């Protein structure tokens, strides 16, 4: 209790709001709610956020060994590292440019550096393996200017100033588990030292390095190509320092003429059209903004530019002032360079600012190589890049070893300079394979208990433990070539499958199947109204359509799917099940069964439950009322500069089964990770303080769904948080949880376990013997249930890697679970087993999934809610479902539309 209150008070003391007094019941108000702003949180290094120590190691499961893509790193004991601040004037924002300046400084002035090889981060930080012979020194460095074709040199003043001596002892103590706070600056210095050589040889992107020399590159469409490379990061682990090496692939712009890119990107075949449509111009502007090009119209010099936009007017209408005379761009190129422009009705590239623009005809510009394509990939590009990057585990392990051998850290001058020795063998790690849970189905089926095998099972001879009922359903088919009879047969087969599996579904639709040429929302509204009229005529006034089966056209853009979901879920309150024509035509038994599973949970049914949950045999879950939360925040795609982020929180509503969840979504500030609307309070002149927020509302829903029983325990799975955000997210969101609880009843503080769920990491696990069927599944991956909590995990904190799913293609990525707060005193076995068992309760398929379902559902809900954003308002900022305005936001913006109660509990089942 003391630690719980300390965390809560740490945040309350740093916020502008006082702790909430108790209140009873949920209240609504039209007043604007105010969330506690995360901007006032203590820094991430605050010692008030010490995370739980590992409670011991797990013992449950069959022991085995796996290889991990981690290399042991040793550092010389007597190493003395120093941190220096680097200031470059005139300032350059490009890391590549800064590196060239420092490299030239080291080459010219090595004697002033005592012959040292410094490690430089490309910004302000420089590190050396011994002190330099000065505290502060200025250097003048001249380097060639690539922006002007390397003709002439530019002079820079570089100031190097000592900041601190770095303490290797504290890092050693941390690795030994005798110190809880990581000396981040020391680790960073060593990491940068190991990145010096590959940064010079390859194209660095964040923590990865790419080059065409790695092979497996190829065109992925729309002017973009795939480059292979590798990820590298130095990490503190139980075995000491570990170098994490992983194979990676990403998209780059092809080095080619801009005109070729434009034609390919806009999918224009043959000659360029006389003029671009405005929508194509805007698409091209978005794709090329920020891209570096080189002008080719002058044979004597190659000048580089950064594209800032594309003109709205075509070339033949563009003029500029030249010595007091208006001159057209076309005339200027002819007079100045004797160059006759061809595509004069196309717009022009623009470099520089709007006040002082530089116009560049597309036909005289080439895209420079080595530029990452950061826009969202289309479906074709995703398919192609997966085809090029996907490798089975044995091949991926081989590729990783090839990178290690190629880097040959033993002869790396920078590694030698800092006394770093990198082992060449992948770490061999002790692991365990947890047993799968037994699943309970309805007693009327031939098989009432299911024992999954290698993370999979099927619905043959089984009936849903709680089948839903659908009295009124309809079907609409958009723009497909399917015959009416094909759609009708599909619907009949689907209804038959649902009924055989334990549902009660009317055999005939409420109204005849509707076919429409294109995705038309009016047709959806019409079928909804028509159904209501038919039901009213049958004496069923007040009853509505309960399910709409929607056949979308092949190749449907996601916005069409999104528009259908938005209409049905926020305006009509109608549950939908979308499908594609190719699946309707085939519609095998497996597909129909999966559709039935989805439909059943959408209408309030339950597919299966953990047998041990019914028998009350799951530690720290079934002993007292427990609610399991899942939370995630999804951010807009790169290039969407002002679109809001979407937060979603789901919570289990059925205890002890924990298989039914309900959901709340909220929009918030652009790329803001901390969930703003977990708890809110409003001061109303008449009613006083009114409390709200997602946690509070979900706790009240649990209370109502469980016969006025409030949860005595909270397990909170939080997805999407990087290590650098752990402290801030924990402090703010734990405080919101406790304030939500205390607002419901004075002194109500259930025990909380807060677990971060990480999927975006680069640890991979490989079977010790790829040829042993007992150690791998059919895809060659480690078996479902493989858990690792030793050697490559945190030196002292409570974390583990769990591969909970069977691989399908490529190499499985285990999920990393890191406990940030634990009032429930989970043992390693209890939390690992609970998490793994929950992975078998995912409702959309008969497979265990790779991430714990509450976190998975939250991710799906946040992605779904992005479809709810009105296109006309998607770039206006952030808000919440209830109209919340954050302290630090100047202008109220339109909130997400309210999801209808009838579908809110099932929207994330998709």
Rosetta blueprint (number, residue, H / E / L):
1 X L
2 X H
3 X H
4 X H
5 X H
6 X H
7 X H
8 X H
9 X H
10 X H
11 X H
12 X H
13 X H
14 X H
15 X L
16 X L
17 X L
18 X L
19 X L
20 X L
21 X L
22 X L
23 X L
24 X L
25 X L
26 X L
27 X L
28 X L
29 X L
30 X L
31 X L
32 X L
33 X L
34 X E
35 X E
36 X L
37 X L
38 X H
39 X H
40 X H
41 X L
42 X L
43 X L
44 X L
45 X L
46 X L
47 X H
48 X H
49 X H
50 X L
51 X L
52 X L
53 X E
54 X L
55 X L
56 X L
57 X L
58 X L
59 X L
60 X L
61 X L
62 X E
63 X E
64 X E
65 X E
66 X E
67 X E
68 X E
69 X L
70 X E
71 X E
72 X E
73 X E
74 X E
75 X E
76 X L
77 X L
78 X L
79 X L
80 X L
81 X E
82 X E
83 X E
84 X E
85 X E
86 X E
87 X E
88 X E
89 X E
90 X L
91 X L
92 X L
93 X L
94 X L
95 X H
96 X H
97 X H
98 X H
99 X H
100 X H
101 X H
102 X H
103 X H
104 X H
105 X H
106 X H
107 X H
108 X H
109 X L
110 X H
111 X H
112 X H
113 X H
114 X L
115 X L
116 X L
117 X L
118 X L
119 X E
120 X E
121 X L
122 X L
123 X L
124 X L
125 X E
126 X E
127 X E
128 X E
129 X L
130 X L
131 X L
132 X L
133 X L
134 X L
135 X L
136 X E
137 X E
138 X E
139 X E
140 X E
141 X E
142 X E
143 X E
144 X E
145 X L
146 X H
147 X H
148 X H
149 X L
150 X L
151 X L
152 X L
153 X E
154 X E
155 X E
156 X E
157 X E
158 X E
159 X E
160 X E
161 X E
162 X E
163 X E
164 X E
165 X E
166 X E
167 X L
168 X H
169 X H
170 X H
171 X H
172 X H
173 X H
174 X H
175 X H
176 X L
177 X L
178 X L
179 X L
180 X L
181 X L
182 X L
183 X L
184 X H
185 X H
186 X H
187 X H
188 X H
189 X H
190 X H
191 X H
192 X H
193 X H
194 X H
195 X H
196 X H
197 X H
198 X H
199 X H
200 X H
201 X H
202 X L
203 X E
204 X E
205 X E
206 X L
207 X L
208 X E
209 X E
210 X E
211 X L
212 X H
213 X H
214 X H
215 X L
216 X L
217 X L
218 X E
219 X E
220 X E
221 X E
222 X L
223 X L
224 X E
225 X E
226 X E
227 X E
228 X E
229 X E
230 X E
231 X E
232 X E
233 X E
234 X E
235 X E
236 X E
237 X E
238 X L
239 X L
240 X E
241 X E
242 X E
243 X E
244 X E
245 X E
246 X E
247 X E
248 X E
249 X E
250 X E
251 X E
252 X E
253 X E
254 X L
255 X L
256 X L
257 X E
258 X H
259 X H
260 X H
261 X H
262 X H
263 X H
264 X H
265 X H
266 X L
267 X L
268 X L
269 X L
270 X L
271 X L
272 X L
273 X L
274 X L
275 X L
276 X L
277 X L
278 X H
279 X H
280 X H
281 X H
282 X H
283 X H
284 X H
285 X H
286 X H
287 X H
288 X H
289 X L
290 X L
291 X L
292 X E
293 X E
294 X E
295 X E
296 X L
297 X L
298 X L
299 X L
300 X L
301 X L
302 X L
303 X L
304 X E
305 X E
306 X E
307 X E
308 X E
309 X E
310 X E
311 X E
312 X E
313 X E
314 X E
315 X H
316 X H
317 X H
318 X L
319 X E
320 X E
321 X E
322 X E
323 X L
324 X L
325 X E
326 X E
327 X E
328 X E
329 X H
330 X H
331 X H
332 X H
333 X H
334 X H
335 X H
336 X H
337 X H
338 X L
339 X L
340 X L
341 X L
342 X L
343 X L
344 X L
345 X L
346 X L
347 X E
348 X E
349 X E
350 X E
351 X E
352 X E
353 X L
354 X L
355 X L
356 X L
357 X E
358 X E
359 X E
360 X E
361 X E
362 X H
363 X H
364 X H
365 X E
366 X E
367 X E
368 X L
369 X L
370 X L
371 X L
372 X E
373 X L
374 X L
375 X L
376 X L
377 X L
378 X L
379 X H
380 X H
381 X H
382 X H
383 X H
384 X H
385 X H
386 X H
387 X H
388 X H
389 X H
390 X L
391 X L
392 X L
393 X H
394 X H
395 X H
396 X H
397 X H
398 X H
399 X H
400 X H
401 X H
402 X H
403 X H
404 X H
405 X H
406 X H
407 X H
408 X L
409 X H
410 X H
411 X H
412 X L
413 X H
414 X H
415 X H
416 X H
417 X H
418 X L
419 X L
420 X E
421 X E
422 X E
423 X L
424 X L
425 X L
426 X L
427 X E
428 X E
429 X E
430 X E
431 X E
432 X E
433 X E
434 X L
435 X L
436 X L
437 X L
438 X E
439 X E
440 X E
441 X L
442 X L
443 X L
444 X L
445 X L
446 X L
447 X L
448 X L
449 X E
450 X E
451 X E
452 X L
453 X E
454 X L
455 X L
456 X E
457 X L
458 X L
459 X L
460 X L
461 X L
462 X L
463 X L
464 X L
465 X L
466 X E
467 X L
468 X L
469 X E
470 X E
471 X L
472 X L
473 X E
474 X E
475 X E
476 X E
477 X E
478 X E
479 X L
480 X L
481 X L
482 X L
483 X L
484 X H
485 X H
486 X H
487 X H
488 X H
489 X H
490 X H
491 X H
492 X H
493 X H
494 X H
495 X H
496 X H
497 X H
498 X H
499 X H
500 X H
501 X L
502 X L
503 X L
504 X E
505 X E
506 X L
507 X L
508 X L
509 X L
510 X L
511 X L
512 X L
513 X L
514 X E
515 X E
516 X E
517 X L
518 X L
519 X L
520 X L
521 X H
522 X H
523 X H
524 X H
525 X H
526 X H
527 X H
528 X H
529 X H
530 X H
531 X H
532 X H
533 X H
534 X H
535 X H
536 X H
537 X H
538 X L
539 X L
540 X L
541 X L
542 X L
543 X L
544 X L
545 X L
546 X L
547 X E
548 X E
549 X E
550 X E
551 X E
552 X E
553 X L
554 X L
555 X L
556 X L
557 X L
558 X H
559 X H
560 X H
561 X H
562 X H
563 X H
564 X H
565 X H
566 X H
567 X H
568 X H
569 X H
570 X H
571 X H
572 X H
573 X L
574 X L
575 X E
576 X E
577 X E
578 X E
579 X E
580 X E
581 X H
582 X H
583 X H
584 X H
585 X H
586 X H
587 X L
588 X L
589 X H
590 X H
591 X H
592 X H
593 X H
594 X H
595 X H
596 X H
597 X H
598 X H
599 X H
600 X H
601 X H
602 X H
603 X L
604 X L
605 X L
606 X E
607 X L
608 X L
609 X E
610 X E
611 X H
612 X H
613 X H
614 X H
615 X L
616 X L
617 X L
618 X L
619 X L
620 X L
621 X L
622 X L
623 X L
624 X L
625 X L
626 X E
627 X E
628 X E
629 X E
630 X E
631 X E
632 X E
633 X E
634 X E
635 X L
636 X L
637 X L
638 X L
639 X L
640 X L
641 X L
642 X L
643 X L
644 X L
645 X E
646 X E
647 X E
648 X E
649 X E
650 X E
651 X E
652 X E
653 X L
654 X L
655 X L
656 X L
657 X L
658 X L
659 X L
660 X L
661 X E
662 X E
663 X E
664 X E
665 X E
666 X E
667 X E
668 X E
669 X L
670 X L
671 X L
672 X L
673 X L
674 X L
675 X L
676 X L
677 X L
678 X L
679 X L
680 X E
681 X E
682 X E
683 X E
684 X E
685 X L
686 X L
687 X L
688 X E
689 X E
690 X E
691 X E
692 X E
693 X L
694 X H
695 X H
696 X H
697 X H
698 X H
699 X H
700 X H
701 X H
702 X H
703 X H
704 X H
705 X H
706 X L
707 X L
708 X L
709 X L
710 X L
711 X L
712 X L
713 X E
714 X E
715 X E
716 X E
717 X E
718 X E
719 X E
720 X L
721 X L
722 X L
723 X H
724 X H
725 X H
726 X H
727 X H
728 X H
729 X H
730 X H
731 X H
732 X H
733 X H
734 X H
735 X H
736 X H
737 X H
738 X H
739 X H
740 X H
741 X H
742 X H
743 X H
744 X H
745 X L
746 X L
747 X L
748 X L
749 X L
750 X L
751 X E
752 X E
753 X E
754 X E
755 X E
756 X E
757 X E
758 X E
759 X L
760 X L
761 X L
762 X L
763 X L
764 X L
765 X E
766 X E
767 X E
768 X L
769 X L
770 X L
771 X L
772 X L
773 X L
774 X L
775 X L
776 X E
777 X L
778 X L
779 X L
780 X L
781 X L
782 X E
783 X L
784 X L
785 X L
786 X E
787 X E
788 X E
789 X L
790 X L
791 X L
792 X L
793 X L
794 X L
795 X L
796 X L
797 X E
798 X L
799 X E
800 X E
801 X E
802 X E
803 X E
804 X L
805 X L
806 X L
807 X L
808 X L
809 X L
810 X L
811 X L
812 X L
813 X L
814 X L
815 X E
816 X E
817 X E
818 X E
819 X E
820 X E
821 X E
822 X E
823 X L
824 X L
825 X L
826 X L
827 X L
828 X H
829 X H
830 X H
831 X H
832 X H
833 X H
834 X H
835 X H
836 X H
837 X H
838 X H
839 X L
840 X L
841 X L
842 X L
843 X L
844 X L
845 X L
846 X L
847 X E
848 X L
849 X L
850 X L
851 X L
852 X L
853 X H
854 X H
855 X H
856 X H
857 X H
858 X H
859 X H
860 X H
861 X H
862 X H
863 X H
864 X H
865 X H
866 X H
867 X H
868 X H
869 X L
870 X L
871 X L
872 X L
873 X L
874 X L
875 X L
876 X L
877 X L
878 X L
879 X L
880 X L
881 X L
882 X L
883 X L
884 X L
885 X L
886 X L
887 X L
888 X L
889 X L
890 X L
891 X L
892 X L
893 X L
894 X L
895 X L
896 X L
897 X L
898 X L
899 X L
900 X L
901 X H
902 X H
903 X H
904 X H
905 X L
906 X L
907 X H
908 X H
909 X H
910 X L
